[in-house]
Each structure stands twice: as C-alpha cells, then as structure tokens.
C-alpha cells in the first residue's frame, strides 16, 4: 500500500550532507562549531538536506528521531539508500537489508519530513537484464516510500527507462556532471508529478575518476552555469512537478553551501 507523503509546493535548495569540518574553515559555520551544532545552524539557512551517512551505514530509528528534533517545522530530508542495497549487494541478504532500512527511517516518515529516499546506483550498474530485474525487485521492496533513482551510467538514459519510473511514480534524479564518456548526462526529465530531483556534482572532469572525493567534487559553479539551469531546465521541470529539490554535492572547501545560496538568490 502506498504511503501518503505530503510535500511542500515549490523548489527547495540544500546540500548533500551538512557535517563537514572544512565548512568551518570555509566560513559557512561559525568558528568552533562542532558536529552536534551543525544541523540546527544549517536548518536556519536551508529548508532541506540530503543525508549521506546512511550510504555508509544502516540508519537507526533513534538517530533519525534525534535529527527530526533538531530542526524547525517545515524542514525536510532526503535520505540516501545504504550501499548494501546499491553498491555491495548480497543476493541473499538484501531483502532483509531493505526491511532494516525501512525501520531505520521510520521516524522521518512518521514526522512527514521525508521528501525522498535516494537510490544512487554505481557507474558499474549498467542496463542489462540482470540489473533491470534487481532494480525492479528493489523498488518493489521499497514501495510506499518516496523514491528517487540516480543512474551513473549512460545506458539508462532512454525513454523506456523513464516510462517505467513514471509508471511507478519514482523520481528520476537529474544531474549536473562533467562531460565524460559513459556518464549519465544532464537532462530535464520528470517522471513523478509529485517531485523532481536535481543533484549538482560539479564539473571537475580531471578529478572525477581520481578515486578521491576531495578531487572528484572539488568544483565551484559560476553564476552563469547555474543560470543555464534556470533558463533551460528548471522551469520545464517545475511545470511537470509540484515540488522540486536541488542539492549541491560539491562539498569540498565549502563550495556546496556557497553555490546553493547563489541558486537560491537566482530563484527569487
């Protein structure tokens, strides 16, 4: 049975993660801000965040509940799916992992602060019969949650895939990435009338496949690069979905909150 998820109308901008110590040095957080105080401060500036640590470890209901209590009313979350369901899948264990994930994020569902579960798939997850079947089973196992799928390989960039997501009311994650072979390309496709989802990863082509996140996501967007999305893509997507969320993943040296604020200013 599908769970009803109430979403605020309009476009919300935030960052992929918020607990970065280098953001203190970069001037986003006040000097001396520790991890415990970061979320309340962040929530005073942005209306939404993407929780990334849940990719590394299974979410716990207690931690999610505490997170809910640190933010004001009207603040929302997107939560990344754990890597044991996307990158390091055990064919026998993953159904139990999906059930554990549901339990872990239950407080966000109950508080109606969950905008999306981000299913980020790896670059080696190419479109073939085996992977298509697994993705279908995974989406079935998570049915009822507000799902958004991010592909990292170009083989999934086809109308048949988008139509399948649309049938399920699952959001396709649109991305801004470097112009490199095999990467899923930037586009303005909406597969869920309730929610469109954009992630800005940066355009650091030289560092993208370096194996280091500090190099991969080291990028500072210009006003004009963001304005291109506002001219060419975001208006089209807004016409097709009631709510939009935009996250900046270029977290190195505090570039993500800087660029998120730039986009928020352009959206005014």
C-alpha positions, 0 to 999 in steps of 0.5 A: 500500500502506498504511503501518503507523503505530503510535500511542500509546493515549490523548489527547495535548495540544500546540500548533500550532507551538512557535517563537514569540518572544512565548512568551518574553515570555509566560513559557512559555520561559525568558528568552533562549531562542532558536529552536534551544532551543525544541523540546527545552524544549517536548518536556519539557512536551508529548508532541506538536506540530503543525508549521506551517512546512511550510504555508509551505514544502516540508519537507526530509528533513534538517530533519525528521531534525534535529527527530526528534533533538531530542526524547525517545522517545515524542514525536510530530508532526503535520505540516501539508500545504504550501499548494501542495497546499491553498491555491495549487494548480497543476493541473499541478504538484501531483502532483509537489508531493505526491511532494516532500512525501512525501520531505520527511517521510520521516524522521518516518515512518521514526522512527514519530513521525508521528501525522498529516499535516494537510490544512487546506483554505481557507474558499474550498474549498467542496463542489462537484464540482470540489473533491470530485474534487481532494480525492479525487485528493489523498488518493489521492496521499497514501495510506499516510500518516496523514491528517487533513482540516480543512474551513473551510467549512460545506458539508462538514459532512454525513454523506456527507462523513464516510462517505467519510473513514471509508471511507478511514480519514482523520481528520476534524479537529474544531474549536473556532471562533467562531460565524460564518456559513459556518464549519465548526462544532464537532462530535464526529465520528470517522471513523478508529478509529485517531485523532481530531483536535481543533484549538482556534482560539479564539473571537475572532469580531471578529478572525477575518476581520481578515486578521491572525493576531495578531487572528484567534487572539488568544483565551484559553479559560476553564476552563469552555469547555474543560470543555464539551469534556470533558463533551460531546465528548471522551469520545464521541470517545475511545470511537470512537478509540484515540488522540486529539490536541488542539492549541491554535492560539491562539498569540498572547501565549502563550495556546496553551501556557497553555490546553493545560496547563489541558486537560491538568490537566482530563484527569487 
